[in-house]
Amino acid sequence: MGGTDSDATTGDKLITDPEGGLPRLLEIMRRLRDPATGCPWDIEQNFASIAPYTLEEAHEVADAIERQDWADLRGELGDLLFQVVYHARMAEEAGHFDFDDVTRAISDKMVARHPHVFGSESRDKSAAQQTEDWERLKAAERGPARVLDGVALGLPALTRAVKLQKRAARVGFDWPSTDEVVAKITEEAAELVEARADLTQDEVEEEFGDLLFVMANLARHLQVDPEAALRRANAKFTRRFARIEDWLAEAGKRPTDSDLAEMDALWGRAKEEEKAKG
């Protein structure tokens, strides 16, 4: 049964109300997905087609934080919230759950996992102890599952590797120190280089994956977020290569007009320039 003219008028007023808050966003999403009057592109989407955008928006939030661009972060958080609203709307249309169910579930979870705030447990705990308690409560919620169950497949591969290793470490499957991890990295790298001529491309990829997996383990032992570390390395590479292009342009050249020796020397100059700037 369709909505009444009164419902439509109320919806129109809400959509144009700058103070409409979350109800306004939910109504916008409802209208975008309306089979009769909505946006053709939005109507065609499903969970699988929207999921890549959800991941992209999450990464853009992290990027804004890395750059400490708070105005941009505001916008990126809105984009990410819109993704949650989008999935919830599609779920409601399919009869799975609605946005209220989503907010109820996360609220219940946060209350249950913080007995030291919302219950009778003492708050006099270290951050490490609270983290341990959090993981214990999560394990209890999962029930008698396998140790590695529930680590999302859709996570970035390096992040998922760290999470898998953390789970295994909780039951004692872990190297005792970074020394063993570094030794394994050396071993894996040497094996890959020495055997690459005799391996198929699929086998090379597998061996390289093993090396990355151990690198993720080193990051965990060093308490480093490998995704954040790689983002910083990417940003540094981009910044320094831009300086190479700048200096070549001053000489009337492009990178294609240069060679490795010249560009490597300019790379060293870019490093020194950054050091001088502190």
Stockholm file with secondary structure:
# STOCKHOLM 1.0

chainA/1-278         MGGTDSDATTGDKLITDPEGGLPRLLEIMRRLRDPATGCPWDIEQNFASIAPYTLEEAHEVADAIERQDWADLRGELGDLLFQVVYHARMAEEAGHFDFDDVTRAISDKMVARHPHVFGSESRDKSAAQQTEDWERLKAAERGPARVLDGVALGLPALTRAVKLQKRAARVGFDWPSTDEVVAKITEEAAELVEARADLTQDEVEEEFGDLLFVMANLARHLQVDPEAALRRANAKFTRRFARIEDWLAEAGKRPTDSDLAEMDALWGRAKEEEKAKG
#=GR chainA/1-278 SS CCCCHHHHHHHHHHHTCTTCHHHHHHHHHHHHTCTTTSCHHHHHCCHHHHHHHHHHHHHHHHHHHHHTCHHHHHHHHHHHHHHHHHHHHHHHHHTSCCHHHHHHHHHHHHHHHCHHHHSSSCSCCCHHHHHHHHHHHHHHHHCSCCTTTTCCTTSCHHHHHHHHHHHHHHTTCSCSSHHHHHHHHHHHHHHHHHHGGGSCHHHHHHHHHHHHHHHHHHHHHTTCCHHHHHHHHHHHHHHHHHHHHHHHHHTTCCGGGSCHHHHHHHHHHHHHHHHHHC
#=GC SS_cons         CCCCHHHHHHHHHHHTCTTCHHHHHHHHHHHHTCTTTSCHHHHHCCHHHHHHHHHHHHHHHHHHHHHTCHHHHHHHHHHHHHHHHHHHHHHHHHTSCCHHHHHHHHHHHHHHHCHHHHSSSCSCCCHHHHHHHHHHHHHHHHCSCCTTTTCCTTSCHHHHHHHHHHHHHHTTCSCSSHHHHHHHHHHHHHHHHHHGGGSCHHHHHHHHHHHHHHHHHHHHHTTCCHHHHHHHHHHHHHHHHHHHHHHHHHTTCCGGGSCHHHHHHHHHHHHHHHHHHC
//
